[in-house]
Amino acid sequence: MSGRPPVEIDTSKPHPARMYDWYLGGKDNYPVDEAMGRQMLALDPRVPVMARVNRAFMQRSTRWLARSGVRQFLDIGTGIPTEPNLHQIAQEVAPDARVVYCDNDPIVLAHAAALLRGTPEGRTEYLQADVRDPDAVMEGARKVLDLSRPVALSLIALLHFVSDQDGAHDLVRRLMAELPSGSYLVVTHATADFTPEESKAATEKLKAAGVTLALRSREEFTRFFDGFELVEPGVEVPHRWHPELGEPVPGQEDGIIPGYGAVARKV
């Protein structure tokens, strides 16, 4: 990890990765992130449960993919390290699995050494890039992954921070176009379908703080998988996707989890 430029962290406005860290009980966040996080909790006190449900979905889907023979993973919107992380799940099942993490928040870069500590050399790497620049993402991924072989593209709790103006659906199509048949798309996404009033208020508060929140309906979410083969049970609330592959998150059944998750195969 040596030779990287100094990390410059903007603490003047909240950042989704650092807010997520705060929801999960982490310490790699700033007062501006906690302040906005508390505003979100005032609207819906179950936000930390939602964050943990997303992490649990990542773990279960990674376990399912690795057991299904996938040996390459590209995780965009990695976030600040938590354990177990994607590479730990994948390499527990398949020690030869290769993983590339990607995020645009400099604080994640600052923790990349910790993220990669103890991993086999050359099998796990981190790159700083934004999903809105798919060319840069794939250029970095090619240095570790063999893009002639299947790759699982993981976009966990990321796309609801990418607006329609930024072409969220087109970005997913461009990324998947770089991957061969047999690759997988893994997505979780927040929605306003179940809590429209609270969701509208959250969107407005985040917008005022300079953070985009693009909540999408079930139909809009499902469009990310157009042309791909959905893995059973298809589009589902995240904690009900193959629950047998992991432990339940405390509180996940205490009301609606306003989001969707799915995994699909490129044929």
PyRosetta script that sets phi, psi and omega in degrees:
from pyrosetta import init, pose_from_sequence

init()
pose = pose_from_sequence("MSGRPPVEIDTSKPHPARMYDWYLGGKDNYPVDEAMGRQMLALDPRVPVMARVNRAFMQRSTRWLARSGVRQFLDIGTGIPTEPNLHQIAQEVAPDARVVYCDNDPIVLAHAAALLRGTPEGRTEYLQADVRDPDAVMEGARKVLDLSRPVALSLIALLHFVSDQDGAHDLVRRLMAELPSGSYLVVTHATADFTPEESKAATEKLKAAGVTLALRSREEFTRFFDGFELVEPGVEVPHRWHPELGEPVPGQEDGIIPGYGAVARKV")
pose.set_psi(1, 4.4)
pose.set_omega(1, -179.1)
pose.set_phi(2, -75.3)
pose.set_psi(2, 160.2)
pose.set_omega(2, 176.5)
pose.set_phi(3, 86.1)
pose.set_psi(3, -0.5)
pose.set_omega(3, 177.8)
pose.set_phi(4, -79.0)
pose.set_psi(4, 151.8)
pose.set_omega(4, 179.4)
pose.set_phi(5, -67.4)
pose.set_psi(5, 158.9)
pose.set_omega(5, 177.6)
pose.set_phi(6, -57.7)
pose.set_psi(6, 145.2)
pose.set_omega(6, -178.1)
pose.set_phi(7, -85.6)
pose.set_psi(7, 127.7)
pose.set_omega(7, 175.8)
pose.set_phi(8, -112.6)
pose.set_psi(8, 116.8)
pose.set_omega(8, -175.4)
pose.set_phi(9, -110.0)
pose.set_psi(9, 124.7)
pose.set_omega(9, 179.1)
pose.set_phi(10, -86.5)
pose.set_psi(10, 109.8)
pose.set_omega(10, 179.9)
pose.set_phi(11, -103.0)
pose.set_psi(11, 15.1)
pose.set_omega(11, -178.9)
pose.set_phi(12, -84.0)
pose.set_psi(12, -16.7)
pose.set_omega(12, 178.3)
pose.set_phi(13, -145.0)
pose.set_psi(13, 156.0)
pose.set_omega(13, -178.4)
pose.set_phi(14, -67.1)
pose.set_psi(14, 153.0)
pose.set_omega(14, 176.7)
pose.set_phi(15, -126.2)
pose.set_psi(15, 136.2)
pose.set_omega(15, -177.0)
pose.set_phi(16, -53.4)
pose.set_psi(16, -41.0)
pose.set_omega(16, -178.3)
pose.set_phi(17, -64.0)
pose.set_psi(17, -38.8)
pose.set_omega(17, -179.2)
pose.set_phi(18, -75.6)
pose.set_psi(18, -35.7)
pose.set_omega(18, 174.2)
pose.set_phi(19, -62.2)
pose.set_psi(19, -42.0)
pose.set_omega(19, 178.2)
pose.set_phi(20, -59.8)
pose.set_psi(20, -42.4)
pose.set_omega(20, 177.6)
pose.set_phi(21, -60.5)
pose.set_psi(21, -41.6)
pose.set_omega(21, 179.6)
pose.set_phi(22, -64.8)
pose.set_psi(22, -43.1)
pose.set_omega(22, 177.6)
pose.set_phi(23, -57.7)
pose.set_psi(23, -36.0)
pose.set_omega(23, -176.7)
pose.set_phi(24, -84.0)
pose.set_psi(24, 1.5)
pose.set_omega(24, 178.9)
pose.set_phi(25, 86.1)
pose.set_psi(25, 15.4)
pose.set_omega(25, -179.9)
pose.set_phi(26, -78.5)
pose.set_psi(26, 175.2)
pose.set_omega(26, -177.7)
pose.set_phi(27, -116.8)
pose.set_psi(27, 4.7)
pose.set_omega(27, -177.3)
pose.set_phi(28, -98.0)
pose.set_psi(28, 60.4)
pose.set_omega(28, 178.9)
pose.set_phi(29, -146.8)
pose.set_psi(29, 172.6)
pose.set_omega(29, -174.0)
pose.set_phi(30, -123.0)
pose.set_psi(30, 165.0)
pose.set_omega(30, -179.1)
pose.set_phi(31, -52.4)
pose.set_psi(31, -35.4)
pose.set_omega(31, 179.9)
pose.set_phi(32, -65.6)
pose.set_psi(32, -34.1)
pose.set_omega(32, 178.1)
pose.set_phi(33, -71.8)
pose.set_psi(33, -43.3)
pose.set_omega(33, 178.5)
pose.set_phi(34, -64.1)
pose.set_psi(34, -41.3)
pose.set_omega(34, -179.6)
pose.set_phi(35, -59.9)
pose.set_psi(35, -44.8)
pose.set_omega(35, 178.9)
pose.set_phi(36, -70.0)
pose.set_psi(36, -37.4)
pose.set_omega(36, 177.3)
pose.set_phi(37, -59.6)
pose.set_psi(37, -40.6)
pose.set_omega(37, 179.1)
pose.set_phi(38, -66.8)
pose.set_psi(38, -34.0)
pose.set_omega(38, 175.3)
pose.set_phi(39, -64.1)
pose.set_psi(39, -38.3)
pose.set_omega(39, 178.1)
pose.set_phi(40, -67.6)
pose.set_psi(40, -38.5)
pose.set_omega(40, 178.6)
pose.set_phi(41, -66.2)
pose.set_psi(41, -32.0)
pose.set_omega(41, 177.2)
pose.set_phi(42, -64.9)
pose.set_psi(42, -29.8)
pose.set_omega(42, 177.4)
pose.set_phi(43, -81.2)
pose.set_psi(43, -38.4)
pose.set_omega(43, 179.8)
pose.set_phi(44, -152.1)
pose.set_psi(44, 103.6)
pose.set_omega(44, -176.2)
pose.set_phi(45, -66.1)
pose.set_psi(45, -5.5)
pose.set_omega(45, -178.2)
pose.set_phi(46, -92.2)
pose.set_psi(46, 8.0)
pose.set_omega(46, -179.1)
pose.set_phi(47, -56.4)
pose.set_psi(47, -43.2)
pose.set_omega(47, 177.4)
pose.set_phi(48, -60.5)
pose.set_psi(48, -34.9)
pose.set_omega(48, 176.3)
pose.set_phi(49, -64.2)
pose.set_psi(49, -41.9)
pose.set_omega(49, 178.0)
pose.set_phi(50, -59.6)
pose.set_psi(50, -42.1)
pose.set_omega(50, 179.8)
pose.set_phi(51, -62.6)
pose.set_psi(51, -43.5)
pose.set_omega(51, -180.0)
pose.set_phi(52, -68.6)
pose.set_psi(52, -35.1)
pose.set_omega(52, 177.1)
pose.set_phi(53, -62.7)
pose.set_psi(53, -39.2)
pose.set_omega(53, 177.6)
pose.set_phi(54, -64.7)
pose.set_psi(54, -42.8)
pose.set_omega(54, 178.3)
pose.set_phi(55, -63.7)
pose.set_psi(55, -40.0)
pose.set_omega(55, 179.7)
pose.set_phi(56, -65.7)
pose.set_psi(56, -37.1)
pose.set_omega(56, 176.2)
pose.set_phi(57, -61.9)
pose.set_psi(57, -43.9)
pose.set_omega(57, 177.9)
pose.set_phi(58, -56.7)
pose.set_psi(58, -44.6)
pose.set_omega(58, -177.7)
pose.set_phi(59, -65.5)
pose.set_psi(59, -44.1)
pose.set_omega(59, -178.6)
pose.set_phi(60, -68.3)
pose.set_psi(60, -42.5)
pose.set_omega(60, -178.9)
pose.set_phi(61, -67.0)
pose.set_psi(61, -37.9)
pose.set_omega(61, 177.1)
pose.set_phi(62, -64.0)
pose.set_psi(62, -42.5)
pose.set_omega(62, 178.3)
pose.set_phi(63, -61.9)
pose.set_psi(63, -43.8)
pose.set_omega(63, 178.8)
pose.set_phi(64, -61.6)
pose.set_psi(64, -44.7)
pose.set_omega(64, -178.3)
pose.set_phi(65, -65.1)
pose.set_psi(65, -45.5)
pose.set_omega(65, -178.9)
pose.set_phi(66, -63.9)
pose.set_psi(66, -39.8)
pose.set_omega(66, 177.9)
pose.set_phi(67, -69.0)
pose.set_psi(67, -21.7)
pose.set_omega(67, 179.0)
pose.set_phi(68, -89.2)
pose.set_psi(68, 3.8)
pose.set_omega(68, 173.9)
pose.set_phi(69, 103.7)
pose.set_psi(69, 0.1)
pose.set_omega(69, 178.6)
pose.set_phi(70, -73.2)
pose.set_psi(70, 133.9)
pose.set_omega(70, -177.3)
pose.set_phi(71, -124.4)
pose.set_psi(71, 6.2)
pose.set_omega(71, 178.9)
pose.set_phi(72, -137.4)
pose.set_psi(72, 135.3)
pose.set_omega(72, -175.5)
pose.set_phi(73, -135.2)
pose.set_psi(73, 134.9)
pose.set_omega(73, 174.2)
pose.set_phi(74, -122.4)
pose.set_psi(74, 110.5)
pose.set_omega(74, -174.6)
pose.set_phi(75, -108.4)
pose.set_psi(75, 107.3)
pose.set_omega(75, -178.8)
pose.set_phi(76, -102.4)
pose.set_psi(76, 134.1)
pose.set_omega(76, -172.8)
pose.set_phi(77, 81.7)
pose.set_psi(77, 43.3)
pose.set_omega(77, -173.6)
pose.set_phi(78, -55.4)
pose.set_psi(78, -44.6)
pose.set_omega(78, -175.1)
pose.set_phi(79, 81.0)
pose.set_psi(79, 175.6)
pose.set_omega(79, -180.0)
pose.set_phi(80, -70.9)
pose.set_psi(80, 137.9)
pose.set_omega(80, -172.0)
pose.set_phi(81, -53.6)
pose.set_psi(81, 134.1)
pose.set_omega(81, 170.2)
pose.set_phi(82, -131.7)
pose.set_psi(82, 162.2)
pose.set_omega(82, 179.7)
pose.set_phi(83, -123.1)
pose.set_psi(83, 141.4)
pose.set_omega(83, -4.2)
pose.set_phi(84, -77.1)
pose.set_psi(84, 141.5)
pose.set_omega(84, 178.1)
pose.set_phi(85, -94.4)
pose.set_psi(85, 176.4)
pose.set_omega(85, -172.1)
pose.set_phi(86, -57.0)
pose.set_psi(86, -45.2)
pose.set_omega(86, -176.3)
pose.set_phi(87, -65.9)
pose.set_psi(87, -31.5)
pose.set_omega(87, 179.5)
pose.set_phi(88, -68.5)
pose.set_psi(88, -39.5)
pose.set_omega(88, 177.4)
pose.set_phi(89, -65.7)
pose.set_psi(89, -50.7)
pose.set_omega(89, -176.1)
pose.set_phi(90, -63.2)
pose.set_psi(90, -44.5)
pose.set_omega(90, -174.7)
pose.set_phi(91, -79.5)
pose.set_psi(91, -15.4)
pose.set_omega(91, 170.9)
pose.set_phi(92, -68.9)
pose.set_psi(92, -39.8)
pose.set_omega(92, 178.0)
pose.set_phi(93, -76.9)
pose.set_psi(93, -44.2)
pose.set_omega(93, -175.5)
pose.set_phi(94, -136.6)
pose.set_psi(94, 96.9)
pose.set_omega(94, -176.6)
pose.set_phi(95, -56.3)
pose.set_psi(95, -22.5)
pose.set_omega(95, -179.6)
pose.set_phi(96, -88.2)
pose.set_psi(96, 4.2)
pose.set_omega(96, -179.3)
pose.set_phi(97, -64.4)
pose.set_psi(97, 141.4)
pose.set_omega(97, 177.8)
pose.set_phi(98, -108.9)
pose.set_psi(98, 137.6)
pose.set_omega(98, -175.0)
pose.set_phi(99, -134.0)
pose.set_psi(99, 131.8)
pose.set_omega(99, 171.7)
pose.set_phi(100, -117.6)
pose.set_psi(100, 122.4)
pose.set_omega(100, 174.4)
pose.set_phi(101, -96.6)
pose.set_psi(101, 145.6)
pose.set_omega(101, -178.8)
pose.set_phi(102, -144.2)
pose.set_psi(102, 132.5)
pose.set_omega(102, 176.5)
pose.set_phi(103, -153.6)
pose.set_psi(103, 159.0)
pose.set_omega(103, -179.3)
pose.set_phi(104, -105.4)
pose.set_psi(104, 1.6)
pose.set_omega(104, -178.5)
pose.set_phi(105, -92.6)
pose.set_psi(105, 122.3)
pose.set_omega(105, -178.4)
pose.set_phi(106, -57.3)
pose.set_psi(106, -28.1)
pose.set_omega(106, -179.5)
pose.set_phi(107, -67.6)
pose.set_psi(107, -28.7)
pose.set_omega(107, 175.1)
pose.set_phi(108, -68.1)
pose.set_psi(108, -40.2)
pose.set_omega(108, 175.1)
pose.set_phi(109, -58.8)
pose.set_psi(109, -40.6)
pose.set_omega(109, -179.2)
pose.set_phi(110, -62.5)
pose.set_psi(110, -26.2)
pose.set_omega(110, -179.2)
pose.set_phi(111, -100.4)
pose.set_psi(111, 6.0)
pose.set_omega(111, -175.3)
pose.set_phi(112, -61.2)
pose.set_psi(112, -36.1)
pose.set_omega(112, 179.7)
pose.set_phi(113, -61.7)
pose.set_psi(113, -41.1)
pose.set_omega(113, 177.5)
pose.set_phi(114, -67.8)
pose.set_psi(114, -37.5)
pose.set_omega(114, 179.7)
pose.set_phi(115, -59.7)
pose.set_psi(115, -37.4)
pose.set_omega(115, -173.2)
pose.set_phi(116, -98.0)
pose.set_psi(116, -3.3)
pose.set_omega(116, -174.8)
pose.set_phi(117, -58.7)
pose.set_psi(117, 130.4)
pose.set_omega(117, 176.3)
pose.set_phi(118, 82.9)
pose.set_psi(118, 2.4)
pose.set_omega(118, -179.9)
pose.set_phi(119, -87.5)
pose.set_psi(119, 150.1)
pose.set_omega(119, 178.6)
pose.set_phi(120, -59.4)
pose.set_psi(120, 135.1)
pose.set_omega(120, -177.2)
pose.set_phi(121, -58.6)
pose.set_psi(121, 132.2)
pose.set_omega(121, 175.8)
pose.set_phi(122, 85.2)
pose.set_psi(122, -5.7)
pose.set_omega(122, -177.3)
pose.set_phi(123, -103.2)
pose.set_psi(123, -14.5)
pose.set_omega(123, 179.4)
pose.set_phi(124, -139.4)
pose.set_psi(124, 129.9)
pose.set_omega(124, -178.9)
pose.set_phi(125, -143.0)
pose.set_psi(125, 158.8)
pose.set_omega(125, 177.7)
pose.set_phi(126, -123.1)
pose.set_psi(126, 137.7)
pose.set_omega(126, 173.7)
pose.set_phi(127, -132.6)
pose.set_psi(127, 144.2)
pose.set_omega(127, 178.2)
pose.set_phi(128, -95.0)
pose.set_psi(128, 112.2)
pose.set_omega(128, 179.2)
pose.set_phi(129, -160.6)
pose.set_psi(129, 163.3)
pose.set_omega(129, -177.4)
pose.set_phi(130, -108.1)
pose.set_psi(130, 138.9)
pose.set_omega(130, 179.0)
pose.set_phi(131, -57.7)
pose.set_psi(131, -23.0)
pose.set_omega(131, 178.4)
pose.set_phi(132, -73.2)
pose.set_psi(132, -5.7)
pose.set_omega(132, 176.4)
pose.set_phi(133, -122.0)
pose.set_psi(133, 72.9)
pose.set_omega(133, -174.6)
pose.set_phi(134, -61.4)
pose.set_psi(134, -28.6)
pose.set_omega(134, 178.6)
pose.set_phi(135, -62.8)
pose.set_psi(135, -43.6)
pose.set_omega(135, 179.2)
pose.set_phi(136, -66.5)
pose.set_psi(136, -39.1)
pose.set_omega(136, 178.8)
pose.set_phi(137, -60.2)
pose.set_psi(137, -49.8)
pose.set_omega(137, -175.6)
pose.set_phi(138, -71.8)
pose.set_psi(138, -31.9)
pose.set_omega(138, 176.1)
pose.set_phi(139, -61.0)
pose.set_psi(139, -43.4)
pose.set_omega(139, 177.8)
pose.set_phi(140, -69.3)
pose.set_psi(140, -39.1)
pose.set_omega(140, -178.3)
pose.set_phi(141, -63.4)
pose.set_psi(141, -35.5)
pose.set_omega(141, -178.0)
pose.set_phi(142, -61.6)
pose.set_psi(142, -21.7)
pose.set_omega(142, -178.7)
pose.set_phi(143, -72.5)
pose.set_psi(143, -17.7)
pose.set_omega(143, -178.6)
pose.set_phi(144, -119.8)
pose.set_psi(144, -36.9)
pose.set_omega(144, -174.6)
pose.set_phi(145, -100.0)
pose.set_psi(145, 147.5)
pose.set_omega(145, 173.4)
pose.set_phi(146, -93.1)
pose.set_psi(146, 102.4)
pose.set_omega(146, -173.5)
pose.set_phi(147, -78.6)
pose.set_psi(147, 7.7)
pose.set_omega(147, 169.5)
pose.set_phi(148, -89.2)
pose.set_psi(148, -6.9)
pose.set_omega(148, 179.2)
pose.set_phi(149, -116.5)
pose.set_psi(149, 156.8)
pose.set_omega(149, -175.3)
pose.set_phi(150, -56.4)
pose.set_psi(150, 143.8)
pose.set_omega(150, 178.8)
pose.set_phi(151, -133.0)
pose.set_psi(151, 140.7)
pose.set_omega(151, 171.6)
pose.set_phi(152, -95.9)
pose.set_psi(152, 116.6)
pose.set_omega(152, 177.5)
pose.set_phi(153, -92.8)
pose.set_psi(153, 117.1)
pose.set_omega(153, -175.4)
pose.set_phi(154, -108.1)
pose.set_psi(154, 122.6)
pose.set_omega(154, 179.6)
pose.set_phi(155, -128.0)
pose.set_psi(155, 78.3)
pose.set_omega(155, -174.0)
pose.set_phi(156, -92.0)
pose.set_psi(156, 120.3)
pose.set_omega(156, 177.1)
pose.set_phi(157, 51.7)
pose.set_psi(157, 39.6)
pose.set_omega(157, -177.2)
pose.set_phi(158, -113.4)
pose.set_psi(158, -46.5)
pose.set_omega(158, -167.6)
pose.set_phi(159, -69.1)
pose.set_psi(159, -18.4)
pose.set_omega(159, 175.3)
pose.set_phi(160, -75.1)
pose.set_psi(160, -1.1)
pose.set_omega(160, 170.8)
pose.set_phi(161, -103.3)
pose.set_psi(161, 8.4)
pose.set_omega(161, 178.7)
pose.set_phi(162, -117.4)
pose.set_psi(162, 118.4)
pose.set_omega(162, -173.5)
pose.set_phi(163, -77.3)
pose.set_psi(163, 165.4)
pose.set_omega(163, 173.2)
pose.set_phi(164, -63.9)
pose.set_psi(164, -32.2)
pose.set_omega(164, 177.0)
pose.set_phi(165, -62.6)
pose.set_psi(165, -30.6)
pose.set_omega(165, 176.5)
pose.set_phi(166, -85.4)
pose.set_psi(166, 0.5)
pose.set_omega(166, 174.0)
pose.set_phi(167, 70.8)
pose.set_psi(167, 52.4)
pose.set_omega(167, -175.9)
pose.set_phi(168, -55.1)
pose.set_psi(168, -46.8)
pose.set_omega(168, -178.2)
pose.set_phi(169, -66.1)
pose.set_psi(169, -39.0)
pose.set_omega(169, 178.5)
pose.set_phi(170, -65.8)
pose.set_psi(170, -37.7)
pose.set_omega(170, 179.3)
pose.set_phi(171, -62.3)
pose.set_psi(171, -42.3)
pose.set_omega(171, 178.4)
pose.set_phi(172, -63.6)
pose.set_psi(172, -42.6)
pose.set_omega(172, 179.2)
pose.set_phi(173, -62.5)
pose.set_psi(173, -39.7)
pose.set_omega(173, -179.7)
pose.set_phi(174, -66.5)
pose.set_psi(174, -41.5)
pose.set_omega(174, 178.6)
pose.set_phi(175, -64.7)
pose.set_psi(175, -45.8)
pose.set_omega(175, -178.6)
pose.set_phi(176, -69.0)
pose.set_psi(176, -27.0)
pose.set_omega(176, 178.1)
pose.set_phi(177, -64.2)
pose.set_psi(177, -23.2)
pose.set_omega(177, 179.4)
pose.set_phi(178, -80.7)
pose.set_psi(178, -11.4)
pose.set_omega(178, -173.6)
pose.set_phi(179, -105.9)
pose.set_psi(179, 146.1)
pose.set_omega(179, -175.3)
pose.set_phi(180, -78.6)
pose.set_psi(180, 170.1)
pose.set_omega(180, 172.8)
pose.set_phi(181, -56.4)
pose.set_psi(181, 145.1)
pose.set_omega(181, -176.4)
pose.set_phi(182, 93.4)
pose.set_psi(182, -7.4)
pose.set_omega(182, 175.3)
pose.set_phi(183, -77.4)
pose.set_psi(183, 166.0)
pose.set_omega(183, -177.8)
pose.set_phi(184, -128.1)
pose.set_psi(184, 150.6)
pose.set_omega(184, 172.7)
pose.set_phi(185, -115.1)
pose.set_psi(185, 127.1)
pose.set_omega(185, -177.7)
pose.set_phi(186, -122.8)
pose.set_psi(186, 121.2)
pose.set_omega(186, -175.0)
pose.set_phi(187, -139.8)
pose.set_psi(187, 137.5)
pose.set_omega(187, 160.5)
pose.set_phi(188, -121.9)
pose.set_psi(188, 154.3)
pose.set_omega(188, -170.6)
pose.set_phi(189, -157.8)
pose.set_psi(189, 134.9)
pose.set_omega(189, 174.9)
pose.set_phi(190, -75.2)
pose.set_psi(190, 155.2)
pose.set_omega(190, -178.5)
pose.set_phi(191, -141.0)
pose.set_psi(191, 157.6)
pose.set_omega(191, 173.7)
pose.set_phi(192, -99.1)
pose.set_psi(192, 5.4)
pose.set_omega(192, -174.5)
pose.set_phi(193, -58.5)
pose.set_psi(193, -34.9)
pose.set_omega(193, -172.8)
pose.set_phi(194, -100.4)
pose.set_psi(194, -25.0)
pose.set_omega(194, -175.7)
pose.set_phi(195, -135.4)
pose.set_psi(195, 67.1)
pose.set_omega(195, -172.2)
pose.set_phi(196, -60.9)
pose.set_psi(196, -41.7)
pose.set_omega(196, -176.8)
pose.set_phi(197, -69.3)
pose.set_psi(197, -47.5)
pose.set_omega(197, 179.1)
pose.set_phi(198, -63.3)
pose.set_psi(198, -37.7)
pose.set_omega(198, -179.4)
pose.set_phi(199, -66.3)
pose.set_psi(199, -40.0)
pose.set_omega(199, 177.7)
pose.set_phi(200, -62.9)
pose.set_psi(200, -43.2)
pose.set_omega(200, 179.3)
pose.set_phi(201, -64.4)
pose.set_psi(201, -40.9)
pose.set_omega(201, 179.2)
pose.set_phi(202, -64.0)
pose.set_psi(202, -42.4)
pose.set_omega(202, 179.7)
pose.set_phi(203, -60.6)
pose.set_psi(203, -42.5)
pose.set_omega(203, -178.3)
pose.set_phi(204, -68.4)
pose.set_psi(204, -41.4)
pose.set_omega(204, 179.8)
pose.set_phi(205, -64.8)
pose.set_psi(205, -43.2)
pose.set_omega(205, 179.4)
pose.set_phi(206, -67.3)
pose.set_psi(206, -39.4)
pose.set_omega(206, 178.2)
pose.set_phi(207, -60.0)
pose.set_psi(207, -41.8)
pose.set_omega(207, 179.3)
pose.set_phi(208, -63.1)
pose.set_psi(208, -25.7)
pose.set_omega(208, 179.3)
pose.set_phi(209, -93.7)
pose.set_psi(209, 3.4)
pose.set_omega(209, 177.7)
pose.set_phi(210, 87.9)
pose.set_psi(210, 18.0)
pose.set_omega(210, -179.7)
pose.set_phi(211, -114.3)
pose.set_psi(211, 125.5)
pose.set_omega(211, 177.9)
pose.set_phi(212, -78.7)
pose.set_psi(212, 133.9)
pose.set_omega(212, 172.0)
pose.set_phi(213, -131.1)
pose.set_psi(213, 110.1)
pose.set_omega(213, -176.6)
pose.set_phi(214, -111.1)
pose.set_psi(214, 81.8)
pose.set_omega(214, 179.9)
pose.set_phi(215, -72.7)
pose.set_psi(215, 134.6)
pose.set_omega(215, -175.6)
pose.set_phi(216, -122.5)
pose.set_psi(216, 151.7)
pose.set_omega(216, 179.0)
pose.set_phi(217, -74.1)
pose.set_psi(217, 171.7)
pose.set_omega(217, 176.7)
pose.set_phi(218, -58.2)
pose.set_psi(218, -42.3)
pose.set_omega(218, 179.9)
pose.set_phi(219, -62.8)
pose.set_psi(219, -44.9)
pose.set_omega(219, 179.8)
pose.set_phi(220, -65.9)
pose.set_psi(220, -38.4)
pose.set_omega(220, 177.0)
pose.set_phi(221, -63.2)
pose.set_psi(221, -45.8)
pose.set_omega(221, -177.1)
pose.set_phi(222, -61.5)
pose.set_psi(222, -28.5)
pose.set_omega(222, 179.1)
pose.set_phi(223, -60.2)
pose.set_psi(223, -26.3)
pose.set_omega(223, 177.7)
pose.set_phi(224, -60.1)
pose.set_psi(224, -21.5)
pose.set_omega(224, -174.9)
pose.set_phi(225, -104.9)
pose.set_psi(225, 11.5)
pose.set_omega(225, 178.9)
pose.set_phi(226, -56.3)
pose.set_psi(226, 129.6)
pose.set_omega(226, 178.7)
pose.set_phi(227, 87.6)
pose.set_psi(227, -4.6)
pose.set_omega(227, 179.4)
pose.set_phi(228, -109.9)
pose.set_psi(228, 164.4)
pose.set_omega(228, -177.0)
pose.set_phi(229, -100.8)
pose.set_psi(229, 109.0)
pose.set_omega(229, -177.4)
pose.set_phi(230, -67.1)
pose.set_psi(230, 136.1)
pose.set_omega(230, 173.3)
pose.set_phi(231, -78.8)
pose.set_psi(231, 139.0)
pose.set_omega(231, 176.4)
pose.set_phi(232, -58.9)
pose.set_psi(232, 139.1)
pose.set_omega(232, 9.7)
pose.set_phi(233, -92.1)
pose.set_psi(233, 23.3)
pose.set_omega(233, -179.8)
pose.set_phi(234, 79.1)
pose.set_psi(234, -146.5)
pose.set_omega(234, 179.2)
pose.set_phi(235, -76.8)
pose.set_psi(235, 124.9)
pose.set_omega(235, -174.7)
pose.set_phi(236, -147.1)
pose.set_psi(236, 159.3)
pose.set_omega(236, 169.6)
pose.set_phi(237, -62.9)
pose.set_psi(237, 140.9)
pose.set_omega(237, -164.4)
pose.set_phi(238, -54.7)
pose.set_psi(238, -40.4)
pose.set_omega(238, -173.8)
pose.set_phi(239, -75.8)
pose.set_psi(239, -6.4)
pose.set_omega(239, 178.8)
pose.set_phi(240, -103.1)
pose.set_psi(240, 9.5)
pose.set_omega(240, 175.8)
pose.set_phi(241, -90.5)
pose.set_psi(241, 111.4)
pose.set_omega(241, -179.7)
pose.set_phi(242, 41.7)
pose.set_psi(242, 61.6)
pose.set_omega(242, -178.8)
pose.set_phi(243, -63.6)
pose.set_psi(243, -19.2)
pose.set_omega(243, -178.6)
pose.set_phi(244, -68.8)
pose.set_psi(244, -11.6)
pose.set_omega(244, -176.3)
pose.set_phi(245, -90.1)
pose.set_psi(245, 3.1)
pose.set_omega(245, -179.5)
pose.set_phi(246, -164.6)
pose.set_psi(246, 177.8)
pose.set_omega(246, 179.2)
pose.set_phi(247, -85.7)
pose.set_psi(247, 145.1)
pose.set_omega(247, 178.2)
pose.set_phi(248, -68.1)
pose.set_psi(248, 150.9)
pose.set_omega(248, 175.6)
pose.set_phi(249, -85.8)
pose.set_psi(249, 127.5)
pose.set_omega(249, 178.5)
pose.set_phi(250, -54.5)
pose.set_psi(250, 127.8)
pose.set_omega(250, 178.4)
pose.set_phi(251, 92.6)
pose.set_psi(251, -4.3)
pose.set_omega(251, -173.7)
pose.set_phi(252, -67.0)
pose.set_psi(252, -23.5)
pose.set_omega(252, -179.6)
pose.set_phi(253, -95.8)
pose.set_psi(253, 0.6)
pose.set_omega(253, -177.4)
pose.set_phi(254, -88.2)
pose.set_psi(254, 65.8)
pose.set_omega(254, -179.3)
pose.set_phi(255, 109.8)
pose.set_psi(255, -177.8)
pose.set_omega(255, -175.3)
pose.set_phi(256, -77.2)
pose.set_psi(256, 134.5)
pose.set_omega(256, 167.0)
pose.set_phi(257, -94.5)
pose.set_psi(257, 106.6)
pose.set_omega(257, -171.9)
pose.set_phi(258, -79.6)
pose.set_psi(258, 73.6)
pose.set_omega(258, 178.9)
pose.set_phi(259, -165.3)
pose.set_psi(259, 174.3)
pose.set_omega(259, 178.6)
pose.set_phi(260, -132.4)
pose.set_psi(260, 154.4)
pose.set_omega(260, 173.6)
pose.set_phi(261, -142.6)
pose.set_psi(261, 151.7)
pose.set_omega(261, 178.2)
pose.set_phi(262, -164.5)
pose.set_psi(262, 159.1)
pose.set_omega(262, 174.1)
pose.set_phi(263, -130.4)
pose.set_psi(263, 136.6)
pose.set_omega(263, -179.5)
pose.set_phi(264, -140.6)
pose.set_psi(264, 150.9)
pose.set_omega(264, -177.5)
pose.set_phi(265, -104.6)
pose.set_psi(265, 137.3)
pose.set_omega(265, 173.6)
pose.set_phi(266, -81.9)
pose.set_psi(266, 122.3)
pose.set_omega(266, -175.8)
pose.set_phi(267, -94.7)
pose.dump_pdb("model.pdb")
